Amino acid sequence: MLQALESAVGAVSDALYSYLLIILLVGAGIYFTVATRFAPFRLIREQLRAVTEKPKDGKGVSSFQALMVSTASRVGTGNIIGVSTALCLGGFGSVFWMWLIALIGSASALIESTLAQIYKKKDKDGCYGGPAYYIEATLRSRPLAIVFSVFLILTYGVGFNMLASYNLQSTFSPYAFYDAGVTPWIIGGTVALLVGYCLIGGGKRIISISSLLVPMMGVAYILVALLIVIINIRALPSVFAEIFRGAFDLRAIFGGFGGSCVMYGIKRGLFSNEAGVGSAPNASASAAVDHPVRQGLVQVLSVFLDTILVCSATAFMCMCSGVAPSPTLSGAAYVQASLSATLGKFGPIFITVAMALFAFTTLLGNLYYVDRALIYILKRKPSRGFMLGYHITASLLILLGAVLSADLLWGIADITMGAMALINIPVILILSKYAIRAIKDYDRQRKEGKTPTFYADSIGLPHKVDCWQREDSSGKTD
């Protein structure tokens, strides 16, 4: 039965990414890039400046904290296992397509996160929002917003978390103590218990833990990858040659598109950076900033950090090692073999530790998104009893993911993520004119030497919003 389900899921995933999503993702990304006058690239200095901005009142979630929550979800097991899978099944050329989907998708990330800021809600605990909120506020379609929220829950609470759990336990397979019938249950159970404990602390604990662990694990991982590339520096020219040769091998691409470097590069690139999917806007909306575009730029930086930096680190670490990729090495085995070839016994141990940190922060970041989606659907914070049931269910799914098939879990995650993108991208295309106006407003104020500050009426926004209203002389908002 599981084999039949795996085949069906694989067929749906291939159909989804072979035509529809590729056209939608690339087309929207190119349009947003041109319409914003290449903002993700010409405003790189502003991205770095924006990430250091703190709320003026000292309260609320800072841009950096919102970046860490979205990066905790983006930078995860997909940056290691996903890249390895793409290399082993799609070839070195898949790296080029991962780069391309990140560069093009960065403009989509800018638009969706700017919209999340414009249409964010505010209560006594701070700001919140995301695609569900801008769908309801502008299209007046709560049913569509609920459908999006359901797919978000399925993607992050089920597909991505189960896959992260599987990927983590798979890194223990080379060790002598690993027993395929027992070890995955032990590792999955341990991770499930740790995540369940953190969930009891709520969203603030998730943010604080993510803010601490993400930079530490990212820097250590990139430094080790850089060390391996330096040790094998002579292999670098041939690696670049293989990337571009494979990326434009038309006979191989069109001879079997479903297993080509294009397909794997786009699938694993989108899985890793999530640009246009509609996940990061949920974290972006929580940031307290003076202008929506500022947080949009922060999310562009997150996409670059994830794919151009971390995914590339994994790719070059593997490709420079001299270990040839193959379907039998797909997943953790290829990364561990590559590190062992250069660093000996230290390599597999380092990857296991890195995967533990990557997986843990991914799980927490994903469940933060699920929390926000549940609040939207229920129109209130769920009761303690409901949340206890949800936390138990989330933990059990993490346990279950550790013992299922990799192909099944990748397929489920790809389909639910694709469904989110199929809803979110058309919506942000419809609403993009308001985000583009906000970007022009931001550019204008910068040129005038001002610190950009946003008001809804400055871009002729026709929708009612909770924030961004001007105050009159009495201190009341218009």
Secondary structure, 3 states (H helix, E strand, C coil): CHHHHHHHHHHHHHHHHHHHHHHHHHHHHHHHHHHCCCHHHHCHHHHHHHCCCCCCCCCCECHHHHHHHHHHHHCCHHHCHHHHHHHHHHCCCHHHHHHHHHHHHHHHHHHHHHHHHHCCEEECCEEECCHHHHHHHHHCCHHHHHHHHHHHHHHHHHHHHHHHHHHHHHCCCCCCCCCCCCHHHHHHHHHHHHHHHHHHCCHHHHHHHHHHHHHHHHHHHHHHHHHHHHHCHHHHHHHHHHHHHHHCCHHHHHHCHHHCHHHHHHHHHHHHHCCCCCCHHHHHCCECCCCHHHHHHHHHHHHHHHHHHHHHHHHHHHHCCCCCCCHHHCCHHHHHHHHHHHHCCHHHHHHHHHHHHHHHHHHHHHHHHHHHHHHHHHCCCCCHHHHHHHHHHHHHHHHHHCCCCHHHHHHHHHHHHHHHHHHHHHHHHHHHHHHHHHHHHHHHHHHCCCCCCCCHHHHCCCCCCCCCCCECCCCCEC
